[in-house]
Structures are given as structure tokens and as C-alpha cells.
Amino acid sequence: MGRPFAIIGFSMFASLFFICALGITCAYAVLAVSGVVLLIFLILPRLRQHKAVILSAAAVLLAGVLFCVHFHCFYRPCEKYFEKPVRICASLKDYPTYKYDKYYLELKVIEVDGKKVTPFGIRMSTNEIADAEPGDTIRFSTTLYSAGSDTKFYRLNYISKGIYASCFSSEEPIVEKSAHNKSVSEVLAGYRHAIVLSLQRLMPGENAALASAVLIGDKSYISTDSLEAITAAGISHIICVSGLHLSILGFAVIRLFGALKVSRRVKYLAAGAFIVFFMALCGFSNSVVRAGLMFLVYIAAELLLAEPDSLNSLGFAACIILLNPFSAGNIGFIFSFLATFSIITLGTKLTAHFKQKWEISKQPRFKVIIFGLFEILLISLVVNAFCLPFSVLIFNKIGLMSIVANVLILPFATVLLITSGLSAVFGLFHYVVADIAAYPAAFIASSLCRYILIICRFLAKLPLANISAASPIWLVMCVIWLIGIGLACLLYRKKSALRIIAAVMAVMFAAGIGFQVYTTANKVSVTVHSLGSQVCITLNSGKEFIVIDAGNHAFTYNKVKDSLFAANKEKIDYFFITAAANNQSGKAGKILASFPVSECYVPQSDNLLLSEETADSTRFYQTDYACVQTKNGVNISYYALKFSAVHIAYENQSVLFLNRAGADISILPRQMQHFDYLIVCANTNNSFKKMKTNAIIEIRNERDTAHEADLQQVCKSYYATDALEDIRITLGKNKSIIGSTNEWQQ
């Protein structure tokens, strides 16, 4: 058993990943099973010799214990403050950032309603914020909600960082300047901010934002469009500090001290000290800690004249990081771990094989450069193959442009990182001599940033940049991809084996197509996007994409864009805006300006002239009543006279949306008065208590327990939506399904 840390680390990661994905009930099951297995192997003499199994079972048991302790001792106590109006006193952890027309602050809560609490992290958004620095005290009134409610992995991404709740404050928070000495983390936050300001002084805004992200992982200043382009191109790893960055900077320090002719011990100790400082400067994110610990293990091996073991180092890093068990659900750590594992196990072996086969060491220099590009291509293929199922599971998408992007961008990563670092350091000193060194480095870094953004924006527009994997067929395809890549790498010399692999893949692909057709035929998906007290509804019928209302929220555009992507659609066929258009005109206008819209309906009384914001190809209807039948047989009735309502009917199933709670539905046209699901803003009134419906969905900020108990007596299911929560209704022939799209830890 030569790799104990690898066994422990991999066992903990695998078990905690499934626990994070499936919830606390899974943790109890893992505890029971691993405990029984460990007990059996320890009691029976014949089984005691299987030390690897015993060690793995003990690691899984430890993982279950850690998760239960963190869940019940740290996360669960915070839930009692959720969905209630509270008065918060908190300490600012980092400088505020500005996005989506709001300020975002990461805070450590100290008091709730004047009472001291065990500190926990929250993320607050606000319209206005006075000048604030890390360590300052912030006081405000708000309602707390569970953080990151879009999907369970986005929620876990926040929880792994200790941010358990999110909130919005419409009032300007009270800022009290810190009177005590700043902590180490607050000082480091100041250094990070100074580096960003230094780069902003030397480069244009967008280039400086990318340079900051590449150098220290600070993505706060990258515009939404640029961030989306980088993600779509599949090179998010270049702005997430990890092994690539640490290896470049670490070996640069080693070479620098080597050029100074210092002793071997001093050279490696200096590199180790720099790595620790850089990890702290980047805020000890999971990906940078993983890379930093592996580099420190490498340095220790060099100092002790031992042979480093990459798998053991990766396992050791995982053991340390997973002491916070929620880290197994952190998206950055998941992909950093998988990418490193794939490179260690398969990538290095394949590159070594081709180096030996082609005798690269004896080839001319230009062939060595070409092989370097081929090596990047090969490693990218391996990493993508290993990460593909997790990309489908977490992001519901497949990106095929990352391989091309890596070949075009990674060769310049070393130069960009070094020049960005030199620009930031010299830019901190406002002297002529420093600027003489800073500006040339900044020019090179800025040019490379501009080049990267141009490449990313170009690749992001290509059809294969982002393919929705929300449907089962893409999951089947990614499994086929993995099987094919894995077996081909193992059996690449046997042509008969490759023929069998190709046949198996073809059969599985055909089965996946059949399953896709069977599961999606004659289905209509209605997704209710709660936006605080407002709502946006998207409807995908297979042939058409429909949007109802825009909601008065900055996230409306993102909700519509993500829904279009998940449906593999590029345009909106029908856009219905209710009488609340005067409260959502800015959001509706952005949707009209951003996406092709075939038909747009607004009330007759609307005087906002939204038609001026539509494209020439958009048919604009200003009416109080309309009936539309789509190509897929969905009947939509639009009413906007005394109040606004939209009725959706498909295959004997129907949904009614009311934008006002106190509506009298008896005045609606007869076909709109019958529905299986009711979506209404704020509380429903007593008139609905006489109707037996499948479900009532209320869009509101605050919960009313007595009201909810009353409604549960008259409908099969009741949903009072959380902030930014999604609820999906699937309508089909004679049956329908409803459920939250982001359940976690149920």
C-alpha cells in the first residue's frame, strides 16, 4: 500500500461528492454502510490483510462524519434566520463589487437582531453603498435566503466558501469604520485591491479586468459579456488560479533564485514561501490550495532528495481541503481535481508515448514546437473526456471549443502571467523608474488580454461552443464519449477491439436517440422564475419558445438567456407582457433588444412604446385580449382588461398566471376559468379556496405559515417560492409533473 494519501483523498472526494449532490440523507446511508464494511473487515482475520479497503472505508466513514458535523453544527443553525425579516450586524470581508446594476458584499455576520451569533458568511446586494473597506462594520435590515439558489451545485459553491445566505437591502447600509487593527485576511484583501488598481492604472478597463483574473483569480471586474465568452470558449481555468498558475510562478521563482547562484535549499525554501504567500493572496480558494499543496509536496521531496508521487500529492491535497466537506461540491475544486487526475493518470502517459514514438528529442526545433501544440491538444482531449460527465451534471451543457481555445491561448499563458505580475508589482510604486519597467510589461499583458478576448468572443459565437445537455441524449453521448476514449487509449493497437468499440458506441447512440424521442415527445415545459415579488415564465414546447412577463429584476435577462440555451433555441416566438409592464419596461426592453422576438403582446393601455425597441422583424400587438395557438398545439389566452392573466392549455392540462392577487377570475373568458395549476403574485385570496387545483404557486418575498397551511387543504401541492427560485411544470398527455428545479439537502 504505497499510496495511502491517494486512497484516503480519492475515497473522501468520491463519497463527499455524492453526499453533496444527494443531501444529508445520503450522508446517513454512507455512514451506516462504511461503518458496517469497516467493522466486518476489522473483525474477520481473513479480511484484515486488505489494508487498502480498510483505509478506504475509514476515509468514507470520516467523510460522512465531517459532513454531518458541518451540516448540523454550522449550516443548519443558520436556517432558522432564513425567510424572516432580521436586523444584521456584520463585518465586511472584502471590497464591494459592482455588477448587474448593484453592489455585492461578502459579509461575516456577528449579530442578528441585536444578539451575538456564531459567525457565518452571507452575500448581500444593495443599490447603494458608502465607501467601505474590509473589516468595517455594516448594519442593515433585510430578509435572508439560502445562498446560490439557482442549482444545488451553485448553492454548494457558496456554502463551501462559508457563505450560507444571500439577501438584498433596499436601504443604504450603515457603515462603521473599523477602529481595531486589521486581521491578516483583511490586509491581504487590501493587497488584492491594490493589485487590481495598479493594473487598472496601466491598462484599459476590460484588459485590466482579465489580467486581474488571470493573476490573482479576481473575476469581480470582468464584464458579464466577457465572462460569458470565456466560459463558452471553455477556458475558464485560465481565470481560476490553479496548477497552471502555481507551476508557472513557482518555477519562475526557482529559476530566478537559481540565476542568483544561491544554495539549493534557499532556492526551494524561497519558492515554498512565495507559494504560501500567493495562496493567501488569492484567498485560499479550493483550486489554489489544491495546486499549492501539491507544489509544496514537490518542494519537500526536492529538499529531502525523494521522488515525488503526483497521485499521493493530489490525495494529500484533497484530504486537507475536504476537512471542509462542502468543498466536494465546490465547482472549482471538482474540475481542478478531475483535470489534475486525468493529466497524471492518462495525459502524461500519452504524451510520453508519443515523445518516444516520434523521437522528439532528436527532431528540429520547429517540430518540437509543433509537438508542443499537439501536446496541449492531447491534454485538452484527455481533460475534456474526464470532465465531460460532470460538466453535463453541473452545467447541463457540453462545450467543444475548449480544445481549440487551449491550443490558441495556452502557449501565451506563461508570458501573460509573468507580465501581468510585473505590471502589478511595478505599478504599485508611482516612480518614474518603476513606470519605465511597468509600462512595457503592461503593454505586452494588455495586448495578450485583448487577443484572448477576441478569440473567446469569436469561438463563443460558433454553434459547437455551447450545446445544451439538459436532455438525456447528451448524457448518453457523454457516456459514449468516455467509453470510447478510455477503451481506445487502452486498446489503440488492436484494430479488432476498436471495431467492437465503434459498434457498441453506435448501438448506444441509437438507444439514446430513441430514449430522447420517447421521453420528450408531446411534452411542454413551463418554468416559473421567481424574481423576488415579480415573475418571469418561460415555456418550451419543442417547436416554440415563449416568454411571459419580464419581472422587475436584474436577473431576468440571465433567466431568459439560460432557458433559451437549455431549450437549444436562438429566438423567442411569443413574448407576452401583462399590465405590469410599467414596472418591468426596462427588463422587457432589454429582452426585446437582446433576442430575436417574432411576436410581442402588450395591453392596449400601455403607453411605453415598447414597439420602438423591437426589431423590424417583430410583429407588435397592443391588445387587451388575444388567443394564440402555437405550431405544437399549445393554446395561450392573453387577458389584460381589468387585471392581467395568461392561460396556457396543452393536452387537457392547463396553467393560469395572474399578476395580481385580488383578481376575480369569474370575469375571465370561460376557457380561462378552468386550470390545473395557478401561478399568482403575492397571496391568493379566499375565492380560490373553493377550487381544487393540482398546485398553487405564489410569488412573494415573505412567508406566511398560517396562509400556507390553509391553502394546503385545497390543493395537492403548494409552493411559496424562494428568492430567485425556479419551479418547473411539465405538461403532457393526460398527466403533468411539478417540482422545484433547485432542491438541496431535502
C-alpha positions, 0 to 999 in steps of 0.5 A: 500500500504505497499510496495511502494519501491517494486512497484516503483523498480519492475515497473522501472526494468520491463519497463527499461528492455524492453526499453533496449532490444527494443531501444529508440523507445520503450522508446517513446511508454512507455512514451506516454502510462504511461503518458496517464494511469497516467493522466486518473487515476489522473483525474477520482475520481473513479480511484484515490483510486488505489494508487498502479497503480498510483505509478506504472505508475509514476515509468514507466513514470520516467523510460522512462524519465531517459532513454531518458535523458541518451540516448540523453544527454550522449550516443548519443553525443558520436556517432558522434566520432564513425567510424572516425579516432580521436586523444584521450586524456584520463585518465586511470581508472584502471590497464591494463589487459592482455588477448587474446594476448593484453592489455585492458584499461578502459579509461575516455576520456577528449579530442578528437582531441585536444578539451575538451569533456564531459567525457565518458568511452571507452575500448581500446586494444593495443599490447603494453603498458608502465607501467601505473597506474590509473589516468595517462594520455594516448594519442593515435590515433585510430578509435572508435566503439560502445562498446560490439558489439557482442549482444545488451545485451553485448553492454548494459553491457558496456554502463551501466558501462559508457563505450560507445566505444571500439577501438584498437591502433596499436601504443604504447600509450603515457603515462603521469604520473599523477602529481595531487593527486589521486581521491578516485576511483583511490586509491581504484583501487590501493587497488584492485591491491594490493589485487590481488598481495598479493594473487598472492604472496601466491598462484599459478597463476590460484588459485590466479586468482579465489580467486581474483574473488571470493573476490573482483569480479576481473575476469581480471586474470582468464584464458579464459579456466577457465572462460569458465568452470565456466560459463558452470558449471553455477556458475558464481555468485560465481565470481560476488560479490553479496548477497552471498558475502555481507551476508557472510562478513557482518555477519562475521563482526557482529559476530566478533564485537559481540565476542568483547562484544561491544554495539549493535549499534557499532556492526551494525554501524561497519558492515554498514561501512565495507559494504560501504567500500567493495562496493567501493572496488569492484567498485560499480558494479550493483550486489554489490550495489544491495546486499549492499543496501539491507544489509544496509536496514537490518542494519537500521531496526536492529538499529531502532528495525523494521522488515525488508521487503526483497521485499521493500529492493530489490525495494529500491535497484533497484530504486537507481541503475536504476537512471542509466537506462542502468543498466536494461540491465546490465547482472549482475544486471538482474540475481542478481535481478531475483535470489534475487526475486525468493529466497524471493518470492518462495525459502524461502517459500519452504524451510520453508515448508519443515523445518516444514514438516520434523521437522528439528529442532528436527532431528540429526545433520547429517540430518540437514546437509543433509537438508542443501544440499537439501536446496541449491538444492531447491534454485538452482531449484527455481533460475534456473526456474526464470532465465531460460527465460532470460538466453535463451534471453541473452545467447541463451543457457540453462545450467543444471549443475548449480544445481549440481555445487551449491550443490558441491561448495556452502557449501565451499563458506563461508570458501573460502571467509573468507580465501581468505580475510585473505590471502589478508589482511595478505599478504599485510604486508611482516612480518614474523608474518603476513606470519605465519597467511597468509600462512595457510589461503592461503593454505586452499583458494588455495586448495578450488580454485583448487577443484572448478576448477576441478569440473567446468572443469569436469561438463563443459565437460558433454553434459547437461552443455551447450545446445544451445537455439538459436532455438525456441524449447528451448524457448518453453521448457523454457516456459514449464519449468516455467509453470510447476514449478510455477503451481506445487509449487502452486498446489503440493497437488492436484494430479488432477491439476498436471495431467492437468499440465503434459498434457498441458506441453506435448501438448506444447512440441509437438507444439514446436517440430513441430514449430522447424521442420517447421521453420528450415527445408531446411534452411542454415545459413551463418554468416559473422564475421567481424574481423576488415579488415579480415573475418571469415564465418561460415555456418550451414546447419543442417547436416554440419558445415563449416568454411571459412577463419580464419581472422587475429584476436584474436577473431576468435577462440571465433567466431568459438567456439560460432557458433559451440555451437549455431549450437549444433555441436562438429566438423567442416566438411569443413574448407576452407582457401583462399590465405590469409592464410599467414596472418591468419596461426596462427588463422587457426592453432589454429582452426585446433588444437582446433576442430575436422576438417574432411576436410581442403582446402588450395591453392596449393601455400601455403607453411605453412604446415598447414597439420602438425597441423591437426589431423590424422583424417583430410583429407588435400587438397592443391588445387587451385580449388575444388567443394564440395557438402555437405550431405544437398545439399549445393554446395561450389566452392573453387577458389584460382588461381589468387585471392581467392573466395568461392561460396556457392549455396543452393536452387537457392540462392547463396553467393560469398566471395572474399578476395580481392577487385580488383578481376575480377570475369569474370575469375571465373568458370561460376557457380561462376559468378552468386550470390545473395549476395557478401561478399568482403574485403575492397571496391568493385570496379566499375565492380560490379556496373553493377550487381544487387545483393540482398546485398553487404557486405564489410569488412573494418575498415573505412567508406566511405559515398560517396562509400556507397551511390553509391553502394546503387543504385545497390543493395537492401541492403548494409552493411559496417560492424562494428568492430567485427560485425556479419551479418547473411544470411539465405538461403532457398527455393526460398527466403533468409533473411539478417540482422545484428545479433547485432542491438541496439537502431535502 
